[in-house]
Amino acid sequence: MAISNFIIWNGSPEIFTIGTFALRWYGLFFALGFLISQQILYYIYRKEGKPEKDVEILTIYMVVATIIGARLGHVIFYQPSIIWEDPLGIFLPFEFSPFRFTGLQGLASHGGAIGILFALWLYSRKRKPGQNYFQVLDRIVILVALTGALIRFGNFFNSEIIGKPTDSGMGVVFVNRLTEAVKDRQGDKEIIESIVYHQNDSVPQGTNGRIPLSVYVFFKPGAQEDAAHDLMSYAESISYRLDEFFDSNGDAHYELTTQKDGTLAARLNVIGIARHPAQLYESISCFVLFIALYLIWSRYKQNLPTGRLFGIFLIVCFGLRFVYEFLKENQESFENDLPLNMGQILSIPLVIAGVFVLLYSFRKGTQNSAAAEK
């Protein structure tokens, strides 16, 4: 990763690969969100004198509801064609030809929110008195905010949910998709030693986030010139197809040279696109929201006004989501014809619900204070 007036992000989305299985940063952060949240929930239940065994049950409800809700939300709101074109693909985390583990490609946070709301309603119906629906939600949203921060950080590693082009110093040029494509092209014969990106100072920086880049590919000793040319021709062509990350109107071309030690090296000139790191905006916001909600809970604990944290969470989380959508690219083409994109449309009712819940919380708190004074 190099830093100038923008950031070049070339981090790998994979931690390691064994055969067809790859452990990805996104999956790790997703799992960490639930593992850390469970420990925090144990602490909350201990402080409030509630049975800790309920935490395990709650965790199961949360994990299942999040995965099913988020996946169905993506399919229903963004890709309903999957239902009739590839129904098994809704929940199968792998492909058959060739067989490879893919994970669930496409999760919608609004669907996850709906799934959690429904699952916790089922949970609260079966639990003991003192754990009504809003009281459970008030504790869970603390953990949801933390998990959301980790998941959005995983989205950053995946170079997904990208923002619109920007000329500001906040811009990030996502180049790891090109790196992945070139390395995958090697097949069984790995001939690449390393791939390095630098700004191409010989070409003036364009507008709307257009950044001239030089991609340096260093080959291993013994790599054949024909194989290197084939790989660089592919890199040149694939840069045009990755038009979310590189300007397809730019003049991509490469040069292959022999270094002093006899190894081959290539320089590919491309035009990268600096974009708002929308994933990081949401990740940081969710983490700050987690801290705020936790501090409010720590002040009141079991005396927390019913619905207070839940209402704050809905308003802040989905209110900011509505704003951030103005900085993000639409996920599906049909959204281009809408006055607001799908993320904004789905956020509005959740923000409104948060306002009503918060009004209910303050009204309930006022009534309880009046009753206590009597």
ChimeraX attribute file (.defattr): number of C-alpha atoms within 10 A of each C-alpha:
attribute: neighborCount
match mode: 1-to-1
recipient: residues
	/A:1	11
	/A:2	13
	/A:3	12
	/A:4	9
	/A:5	12
	/A:6	20
	/A:7	18
	/A:8	23
	/A:9	19
	/A:10	21
	/A:11	18
	/A:12	17
	/A:13	21
	/A:14	16
	/A:15	12
	/A:16	12
	/A:17	10
	/A:18	7
	/A:19	8
	/A:20	11
	/A:21	13
	/A:22	17
	/A:23	15
	/A:24	19
	/A:25	21
	/A:26	21
	/A:27	18
	/A:28	15
	/A:29	20
	/A:30	20
	/A:31	16
	/A:32	16
	/A:33	20
	/A:34	20
	/A:35	13
	/A:36	13
	/A:37	20
	/A:38	18
	/A:39	12
	/A:40	17
	/A:41	21
	/A:42	17
	/A:43	14
	/A:44	20
	/A:45	18
	/A:46	12
	/A:47	12
	/A:48	11
	/A:49	10
	/A:50	16
	/A:51	11
	/A:52	14
	/A:53	10
	/A:54	14
	/A:55	19
	/A:56	13
	/A:57	11
	/A:58	18
	/A:59	17
	/A:60	13
	/A:61	18
	/A:62	21
	/A:63	17
	/A:64	15
	/A:65	22
	/A:66	25
	/A:67	20
	/A:68	17
	/A:69	25
	/A:70	24
	/A:71	22
	/A:72	23
	/A:73	23
	/A:74	20
	/A:75	19
	/A:76	15
	/A:77	15
	/A:78	20
	/A:79	14
	/A:80	13
	/A:81	11
	/A:82	14
	/A:83	14
	/A:84	8
	/A:85	9
	/A:86	9
	/A:87	11
	/A:88	11
	/A:89	14
	/A:90	17
	/A:91	14
	/A:92	13
	/A:93	13
	/A:94	17
	/A:95	12
	/A:96	7
	/A:97	6
	/A:98	8
	/A:99	9
	/A:100	14
	/A:101	16
	/A:102	13
	/A:103	16
	/A:104	16
	/A:105	13
	/A:106	15
	/A:107	19
	/A:108	20
	/A:109	21
	/A:110	21
	/A:111	24
	/A:112	24
	/A:113	20
	/A:114	16
	/A:115	25
	/A:116	26
	/A:117	18
	/A:118	14
	/A:119	20
	/A:120	21
	/A:121	16
	/A:122	13
	/A:123	19
	/A:124	19
	/A:125	12
	/A:126	11
	/A:127	12
	/A:128	10
	/A:129	8
	/A:130	11
	/A:131	15
	/A:132	17
	/A:133	18
	/A:134	21
	/A:135	19
	/A:136	19
	/A:137	25
	/A:138	22
	/A:139	22
	/A:140	21
	/A:141	23
	/A:142	27
	/A:143	23
	/A:144	24
	/A:145	25
	/A:146	24
	/A:147	25
	/A:148	23
	/A:149	27
	/A:150	26
	/A:151	24
	/A:152	24
	/A:153	22
	/A:154	23
	/A:155	23
	/A:156	23
	/A:157	20
	/A:158	20
	/A:159	22
	/A:160	16
	/A:161	17
	/A:162	24
	/A:163	22
	/A:164	21
	/A:165	23
	/A:166	20
	/A:167	20
	/A:168	14
	/A:169	13
	/A:170	13
	/A:171	22
	/A:172	27
	/A:173	25
	/A:174	26
	/A:175	23
	/A:176	19
	/A:177	19
	/A:178	20
	/A:179	19
	/A:180	15
	/A:181	15
	/A:182	21
	/A:183	17
	/A:184	11
	/A:185	14
	/A:186	15
	/A:187	9
	/A:188	7
	/A:189	9
	/A:190	13
	/A:191	20
	/A:192	19
	/A:193	13
	/A:194	13
	/A:195	17
	/A:196	14
	/A:197	20
	/A:198	16
	/A:199	21
	/A:200	16
	/A:201	11
	/A:202	9
	/A:203	12
	/A:204	10
	/A:205	16
	/A:206	13
	/A:207	11
	/A:208	14
	/A:209	23
	/A:210	23
	/A:211	24
	/A:212	24
	/A:213	25
	/A:214	23
	/A:215	22
	/A:216	19
	/A:217	23
	/A:218	21
	/A:219	21
	/A:220	16
	/A:221	13
	/A:222	10
	/A:223	16
	/A:224	13
	/A:225	16
	/A:226	9
	/A:227	13
	/A:228	21
	/A:229	15
	/A:230	12
	/A:231	18
	/A:232	21
	/A:233	14
	/A:234	14
	/A:235	22
	/A:236	19
	/A:237	13
	/A:238	18
	/A:239	25
	/A:240	19
	/A:241	13
	/A:242	15
	/A:243	13
	/A:244	17
	/A:245	25
	/A:246	26
	/A:247	21
	/A:248	18
	/A:249	10
	/A:250	15
	/A:251	11
	/A:252	21
	/A:253	15
	/A:254	17
	/A:255	12
	/A:256	17
	/A:257	13
	/A:258	12
	/A:259	11
	/A:260	7
	/A:261	7
	/A:262	11
	/A:263	16
	/A:264	22
	/A:265	21
	/A:266	21
	/A:267	20
	/A:268	20
	/A:269	23
	/A:270	26
	/A:271	27
	/A:272	27
	/A:273	29
	/A:274	27
	/A:275	28
	/A:276	25
	/A:277	25
	/A:278	25
	/A:279	24
	/A:280	18
	/A:281	18
	/A:282	21
	/A:283	23
	/A:284	17
	/A:285	19
	/A:286	25
	/A:287	19
	/A:288	15
	/A:289	22
	/A:290	21
	/A:291	14
	/A:292	16
	/A:293	22
	/A:294	20
	/A:295	13
	/A:296	14
	/A:297	20
	/A:298	13
	/A:299	10
	/A:300	10
	/A:301	16
	/A:302	17
	/A:303	9
	/A:304	18
	/A:305	22
	/A:306	23
	/A:307	26
	/A:308	25
	/A:309	27
	/A:310	25
	/A:311	26
	/A:312	20
	/A:313	27
	/A:314	24
	/A:315	22
	/A:316	16
	/A:317	20
	/A:318	23
	/A:319	18
	/A:320	18
	/A:321	20
	/A:322	21
	/A:323	12
	/A:324	18
	/A:325	19
	/A:326	15
	/A:327	18
	/A:328	19
	/A:329	21
	/A:330	19
	/A:331	16
	/A:332	12
	/A:333	10
	/A:334	11
	/A:335	15
	/A:336	13
	/A:337	8
	/A:338	10
	/A:339	9
	/A:340	15
	/A:341	20
	/A:342	20
	/A:343	21
	/A:344	19
	/A:345	13
	/A:346	18
	/A:347	21
	/A:348	17
	/A:349	13
	/A:350	21
	/A:351	22
	/A:352	16
	/A:353	16
	/A:354	25
	/A:355	17
	/A:356	14
	/A:357	22
	/A:358	23
	/A:359	15
	/A:360	17
	/A:361	21
	/A:362	15
	/A:363	13
	/A:364	16
	/A:365	17
	/A:366	13
	/A:367	11
	/A:368	12
	/A:369	11
	/A:370	10
	/A:371	9
	/A:372	8
	/A:373	6
	/A:374	5
